[in-house]
C-alpha cells in the first residue's frame, strides 16, 4: 500500500509539471527553459497550498 501512495505522489508531480512545462514551452517558445521550469514549479506549489505545511 505504501508503494502505491509514494508512486502516486511522484506520478502526480511528473505528469502535472511535465504537462505544464510542455504547454508553457509551446505557448511561449521565446522564454528560457529555466524560466519555464521555475514558473511550473511555482504553479505546482501554489496548487498544493491548501495542504498543511509540515
Backbone atoms as SQL, in Angstrom:
CREATE TABLE atoms (id INTEGER PRIMARY KEY, chain TEXT, resi INTEGER, resn TEXT, atom TEXT, x REAL, y REAL, z REAL);
INSERT INTO atoms VALUES
  (1, 'A', 1, 'UNK', 'N', 0.821, -1.192, 0.000),
  (2, 'A', 1, 'UNK', 'CA', 0.000, 0.000, 0.000),
  (3, 'A', 1, 'UNK', 'C', 0.867, 1.259, 0.000),
  (4, 'A', 2, 'UNK', 'N', 1.952, 1.247, 0.777),
  (5, 'A', 2, 'UNK', 'CA', 2.810, 2.434, 0.815),
  (6, 'A', 2, 'UNK', 'C', 3.446, 2.723, -0.528),
  (7, 'A', 3, 'UNK', 'N', 3.766, 1.678, -1.274),
  (8, 'A', 3, 'UNK', 'CA', 4.384, 1.902, -2.583),
  (9, 'A', 3, 'UNK', 'C', 3.398, 2.600, -3.520),
  (10, 'A', 4, 'UNK', 'N', 2.121, 2.304, -3.395),
  (11, 'A', 4, 'UNK', 'CA', 1.116, 2.970, -4.241),
  (12, 'A', 4, 'UNK', 'C', 0.995, 4.440, -3.870),
  (13, 'A', 5, 'UNK', 'N', 1.055, 4.739, -2.584),
  (14, 'A', 5, 'UNK', 'CA', 0.955, 6.134, -2.137),
  (15, 'A', 5, 'UNK', 'C', 2.175, 6.915, -2.597),
  (16, 'A', 6, 'UNK', 'N', 3.364, 6.356, -2.419),
  (17, 'A', 6, 'UNK', 'CA', 4.576, 7.037, -2.861),
  (18, 'A', 6, 'UNK', 'C', 4.608, 7.179, -4.374),
  (19, 'A', 7, 'UNK', 'N', 4.182, 6.143, -5.061),
  (20, 'A', 7, 'UNK', 'CA', 4.194, 6.175, -6.515),
  (21, 'A', 7, 'UNK', 'C', 3.229, 7.235, -7.041),
  (22, 'A', 8, 'UNK', 'N', 2.067, 7.369, -6.425),
  (23, 'A', 8, 'UNK', 'CA', 1.098, 8.351, -6.904),
  (24, 'A', 8, 'UNK', 'C', 1.612, 9.771, -6.694),
  (25, 'A', 9, 'UNK', 'N', 2.360, 9.995, -5.638),
  (26, 'A', 9, 'UNK', 'CA', 2.935, 11.326, -5.408),
  (27, 'A', 9, 'UNK', 'C', 3.887, 11.712, -6.533),
  (28, 'A', 10, 'UNK', 'N', 4.769, 10.807, -6.873),
  (29, 'A', 10, 'UNK', 'CA', 5.751, 11.098, -7.910),
  (30, 'A', 10, 'UNK', 'C', 5.097, 11.187, -9.285),
  (31, 'A', 11, 'UNK', 'N', 4.124, 10.314, -9.534),
  (32, 'A', 11, 'UNK', 'CA', 3.438, 10.361, -10.819),
  (33, 'A', 11, 'UNK', 'C', 2.680, 11.671, -10.986),
  (34, 'A', 12, 'UNK', 'N', 2.048, 12.132, -9.920),
  (35, 'A', 12, 'UNK', 'CA', 1.325, 13.397, -9.998),
  (36, 'A', 12, 'UNK', 'C', 2.275, 14.531, -10.360),
  (37, 'A', 13, 'UNK', 'N', 3.399, 14.573, -9.717),
  (38, 'A', 13, 'UNK', 'CA', 4.352, 15.656, -9.983),
  (39, 'A', 13, 'UNK', 'C', 4.900, 15.560, -11.406),
  (40, 'A', 14, 'UNK', 'N', 5.254, 14.382, -11.828),
  (41, 'A', 14, 'UNK', 'CA', 5.816, 14.220, -13.169),
  (42, 'A', 14, 'UNK', 'C', 4.784, 14.561, -14.236),
  (43, 'A', 15, 'UNK', 'N', 3.573, 14.065, -14.077),
  (44, 'A', 15, 'UNK', 'CA', 2.549, 14.315, -15.093),
  (45, 'A', 15, 'UNK', 'C', 2.125, 15.772, -15.082),
  (46, 'A', 16, 'UNK', 'N', 1.848, 16.321, -13.909),
  (47, 'A', 16, 'UNK', 'CA', 1.381, 17.708, -13.825),
  (48, 'A', 16, 'UNK', 'C', 2.449, 18.678, -14.317),
  (49, 'A', 17, 'UNK', 'N', 3.637, 18.559, -13.770),
  (50, 'A', 17, 'UNK', 'CA', 4.694, 19.505, -14.143),
  (51, 'A', 17, 'UNK', 'C', 5.172, 19.276, -15.563),
  (52, 'A', 18, 'UNK', 'N', 5.213, 18.025, -16.003),
  (53, 'A', 18, 'UNK', 'CA', 5.608, 17.749, -17.379),
  (54, 'A', 18, 'UNK', 'C', 4.634, 18.345, -18.375),
  (55, 'A', 19, 'UNK', 'N', 3.337, 18.188, -18.100),
  (56, 'A', 19, 'UNK', 'CA', 2.322, 18.783, -18.970),
  (57, 'A', 19, 'UNK', 'C', 2.408, 20.299, -18.935),
  (58, 'A', 20, 'UNK', 'N', 2.559, 20.852, -17.748),
  (59, 'A', 20, 'UNK', 'CA', 2.622, 22.305, -17.610),
  (60, 'A', 20, 'UNK', 'C', 3.853, 22.873, -18.314),
  (61, 'A', 21, 'UNK', 'N', 4.987, 22.217, -18.196),
  (62, 'A', 21, 'UNK', 'CA', 6.193, 22.692, -18.878),
  (63, 'A', 21, 'UNK', 'C', 6.028, 22.599, -20.388),
  (64, 'A', 22, 'UNK', 'N', 5.391, 21.535, -20.872),
  (65, 'A', 22, 'UNK', 'CA', 5.156, 21.400, -22.306),
  (66, 'A', 22, 'UNK', 'C', 4.251, 22.521, -22.817),
  (67, 'A', 23, 'UNK', 'N', 3.166, 22.791, -22.101),
  (68, 'A', 23, 'UNK', 'CA', 2.229, 23.834, -22.525),
  (69, 'A', 23, 'UNK', 'C', 2.894, 25.205, -22.494),
  (70, 'A', 24, 'UNK', 'N', 3.634, 25.497, -21.439),
  (71, 'A', 24, 'UNK', 'CA', 4.313, 26.792, -21.354),
  (72, 'A', 24, 'UNK', 'C', 5.346, 26.951, -22.464),
  (73, 'A', 25, 'UNK', 'N', 6.087, 25.899, -22.746),
  (74, 'A', 25, 'UNK', 'CA', 7.091, 25.965, -23.811),
  (75, 'A', 25, 'UNK', 'C', 6.436, 26.108, -25.184),
  (76, 'A', 26, 'UNK', 'N', 5.273, 25.490, -25.356),
  (77, 'A', 26, 'UNK', 'CA', 4.563, 25.596, -26.628),
  (78, 'A', 26, 'UNK', 'C', 3.970, 26.991, -26.809),
  (79, 'A', 27, 'UNK', 'N', 3.391, 27.545, -25.737),
  (80, 'A', 27, 'UNK', 'CA', 2.745, 28.853, -25.835),
  (81, 'A', 27, 'UNK', 'C', 3.745, 30.006, -25.860),
  (82, 'A', 28, 'UNK', 'N', 4.877, 29.829, -25.175),
  (83, 'A', 28, 'UNK', 'CA', 5.879, 30.889, -25.073),
  (84, 'A', 28, 'UNK', 'C', 7.250, 30.349, -25.476),
  (85, 'A', 29, 'UNK', 'N', 7.477, 30.100, -26.767),
  (86, 'A', 29, 'UNK', 'CA', 8.750, 29.500, -27.192),
  (87, 'A', 29, 'UNK', 'C', 9.949, 30.428, -26.987),
  (88, 'A', 30, 'UNK', 'N', 9.721, 31.713, -26.839),
  (89, 'A', 30, 'UNK', 'CA', 10.835, 32.651, -26.672),
  (90, 'A', 30, 'UNK', 'C', 11.366, 32.679, -25.238),
  (91, 'A', 31, 'UNK', 'N', 10.634, 32.101, -24.294),
  (92, 'A', 31, 'UNK', 'CA', 11.055, 32.114, -22.890),
  (93, 'A', 31, 'UNK', 'C', 12.077, 31.002, -22.653),
  (94, 'A', 32, 'UNK', 'N', 13.051, 31.300, -21.827),
  (95, 'A', 32, 'UNK', 'CA', 14.104, 30.340, -21.481),
  (96, 'A', 32, 'UNK', 'C', 13.512, 29.111, -20.774),
  (97, 'A', 33, 'UNK', 'N', 14.149, 27.971, -20.977),
  (98, 'A', 33, 'UNK', 'CA', 13.708, 26.743, -20.304),
  (99, 'A', 33, 'UNK', 'C', 13.789, 26.874, -18.791),
  (100, 'A', 34, 'UNK', 'N', 14.773, 27.606, -18.299),
  (101, 'A', 34, 'UNK', 'CA', 14.910, 27.783, -16.856),
  (102, 'A', 34, 'UNK', 'C', 13.734, 28.561, -16.277),
  (103, 'A', 35, 'UNK', 'N', 13.255, 29.534, -16.997),
  (104, 'A', 35, 'UNK', 'CA', 12.092, 30.302, -16.546),
  (105, 'A', 35, 'UNK', 'C', 10.845, 29.419, -16.558),
  (106, 'A', 36, 'UNK', 'N', 10.716, 28.592, -17.577),
  (107, 'A', 36, 'UNK', 'CA', 9.572, 27.681, -17.655),
  (108, 'A', 36, 'UNK', 'C', 9.600, 26.689, -16.500),
  (109, 'A', 37, 'UNK', 'N', 10.770, 26.175, -16.164),
  (110, 'A', 37, 'UNK', 'CA', 10.894, 25.252, -15.026),
  (111, 'A', 37, 'UNK', 'C', 10.522, 25.964, -13.730),
  (112, 'A', 38, 'UNK', 'N', 10.987, 27.181, -13.554),
  (113, 'A', 38, 'UNK', 'CA', 10.675, 27.943, -12.344),
  (114, 'A', 38, 'UNK', 'C', 9.179, 28.239, -12.243),
  (115, 'A', 39, 'UNK', 'N', 8.583, 28.677, -13.324),
  (116, 'A', 39, 'UNK', 'CA', 7.150, 29.001, -13.304),
  (117, 'A', 39, 'UNK', 'C', 6.314, 27.748, -13.047),
  (118, 'A', 40, 'UNK', 'N', 6.650, 26.643, -13.687),
  (119, 'A', 40, 'UNK', 'CA', 5.882, 25.418, -13.460),
  (120, 'A', 40, 'UNK', 'C', 6.035, 24.921, -12.028),
  (121, 'A', 41, 'UNK', 'N', 7.217, 25.096, -11.449),
  (122, 'A', 41, 'UNK', 'CA', 7.427, 24.704, -10.056),
  (123, 'A', 41, 'UNK', 'C', 6.605, 25.570, -9.113),
  (124, 'A', 42, 'UNK', 'N', 6.570, 26.861, -9.378),
  (125, 'A', 42, 'UNK', 'CA', 5.776, 27.762, -8.545),
  (126, 'A', 42, 'UNK', 'C', 4.283, 27.455, -8.653),
  (127, 'A', 43, 'UNK', 'N', 3.797, 27.207, -9.857),
  (128, 'A', 43, 'UNK', 'CA', 2.390, 26.883, -10.030),
  (129, 'A', 43, 'UNK', 'C', 2.037, 25.545, -9.384),
  (130, 'A', 44, 'UNK', 'N', 2.945, 24.585, -9.475),
  (131, 'A', 44, 'UNK', 'CA', 2.725, 23.295, -8.830),
  (132, 'A', 44, 'UNK', 'C', 2.652, 23.474, -7.317),
  (133, 'A', 45, 'UNK', 'N', 3.535, 24.299, -6.763),
  (134, 'A', 45, 'UNK', 'CA', 3.498, 24.564, -5.323),
  (135, 'A', 45, 'UNK', 'C', 2.251, 25.314, -4.910),
  (136, 'A', 46, 'UNK', 'N', 1.848, 26.283, -5.701),
  (137, 'A', 46, 'UNK', 'CA', 0.628, 27.032, -5.381),
  (138, 'A', 46, 'UNK', 'C', -0.613, 26.147, -5.436),
  (139, 'A', 47, 'UNK', 'N', -0.616, 25.165, -6.324),
  (140, 'A', 47, 'UNK', 'CA', -1.752, 24.258, -6.425),
  (141, 'A', 47, 'UNK', 'C', -1.888, 23.381, -5.187),
  (142, 'A', 48, 'UNK', 'N', -0.828, 23.287, -4.398),
  (143, 'A', 48, 'UNK', 'CA', -0.855, 22.463, -3.189),
  (144, 'A', 48, 'UNK', 'C', -0.838, 23.280, -1.901),
  (145, 'A', 49, 'UNK', 'N', -1.164, 24.545, -1.981),
  (146, 'A', 49, 'UNK', 'CA', -1.154, 25.374, -0.770),
  (147, 'A', 49, 'UNK', 'C', -2.323, 25.072, 0.159),
  (148, 'A', 50, 'UNK', 'N', -3.323, 24.355, -0.334),
  (149, 'A', 50, 'UNK', 'CA', -4.448, 24.001, 0.534),
  (150, 'A', 50, 'UNK', 'C', -4.055, 22.937, 1.556),
  (151, 'A', 51, 'UNK', 'N', -2.949, 22.240, 1.323),
  (152, 'A', 51, 'UNK', 'CA', -2.478, 21.229, 2.253),
  (153, 'A', 51, 'UNK', 'C', -1.697, 21.892, 3.372),
  (154, 'A', 52, 'UNK', 'N', -1.683, 21.251, 4.508),
  (155, 'A', 52, 'UNK', 'CA', -0.924, 21.798, 5.630),
  (156, 'A', 52, 'UNK', 'C', 0.570, 21.714, 5.366),
  (157, 'A', 53, 'UNK', 'N', 1.310, 22.671, 5.875),
  (158, 'A', 53, 'UNK', 'CA', 2.760, 22.616, 5.767),
  (159, 'A', 53, 'UNK', 'C', 3.302, 21.774, 6.900),
  (160, 'A', 54, 'UNK', 'N', 4.238, 20.918, 6.586),
  (161, 'A', 54, 'UNK', 'CA', 4.803, 20.026, 7.597),
  (162, 'A', 54, 'UNK', 'C', 6.065, 20.583, 8.104);
